[in-house]
Amino acid sequence: MLEGVGERLLDTVPLPQSLANFDIHNSTVSVWLFKKSIAPGGAPRFTGRRVDTDEELDNALKVALAQARDSIQDVTPYTLLAAAQDGIALRIDALETHADAITAQMADPLAEKKVRSLKEVQNTKFYVVKLTHGDSAIYAVRSTDNSWQSRQVRSAISVIFKDEQLGLNEEPAFSISRHVDFFIAGEDIIMLSKPSFEKVLSYKQAHAEDFVALQAEPAFAAIFSDVAPLVTFVGENKIHLRRACVIRQKGHYLDAQFMQRLRDNFQKCGLNLVFGQDGKLVATPETCADIVRALLDHRLSSIFSEQNYDVPDATAVA
């Protein structure tokens, strides 16, 4: 047993009824292509257009989305350090994201929003399959691959296999995956690919802004002789940014007793830290990784093996 803290168990919750009970096979399909830019201030700006699809593609999409939903065995709450795994999806409240900026564009499929040219298809960043049944709708979101990028089209010759030979395919071809990055269903986002969710909805930008806010906190800056080396270490690395956000959420740096115990016990726990005579952390390229580890409270000690362990996420046990 780990001393005082145990490795976090998955707190699974049921698949939301808005997704679990949705009648996919009897729904109506519409496909929307989205391009994305970043507005002043860092918020994502989405431009969506509806593209016509034939019945054969619609049926294939419904089968693929039903399989994606059926593959979800458990759902666990989204945290910055959690990871979606085979059969385990992550859930976050849609209101915490920019998802409404996507779904709002699909609420009224006006004629002028319809795709009219190849240019409007190329360089699509992600597409959304909207399924509607009665008064309900769900949305399946997927990032595009290189086949949607105009640069890729210019640098490759499109071919098709037919009659036991390869031939030139003069029609533009795009790939639609059978997989889903995340579903938007009512007030829930259920993600099967956490990196794609964060990329599409600019969650990394939110992490970066949170880290800037953390640096500006006098209580955080006060534990360092100079916080600049830690800022350089975190940089734009999405994993480090997530961890910095969790440091702010946990707030151990605000606890004087926690910080004193860290000074007293860091060597026993095998942490590479340096404290100045004033008791402040001295951040260096060599110590920054363990500073993050310590402020996350991720260095744990076993009273049985007397070994130290690092864990990806942790919560106190009763």
Salt bridges, closest charged atoms under 4 A:
ASP11 OD2 - ARG8 NH2 3.98
ASP23 OD2 - HIS133 NE2 3.83
ASP52 OD1 - ARG50 NH1 3.33
ASP52 OD2 - LYS114 NZ 2.65
GLU120 OE2 - ARG49 NE 3.73
ASP181 OD1 - ARG142 NH1 3.13
ASP188 OD1 - ARG91 NE 2.45
GLU198 OE1 - ARG242 NH2 2.49
ASP210 OD1 - ARG248 NH1 2.54
GLU217 OE2 - ARG248 NE 2.87
ASP290 OD1 - ARG293 NH1 2.17
ASP310 OD2 - ARG293 NE 3.09
ASP310 OD1 - ARG299 NE 2.59
ASP313 OD2 - ARG8 NE 3.84
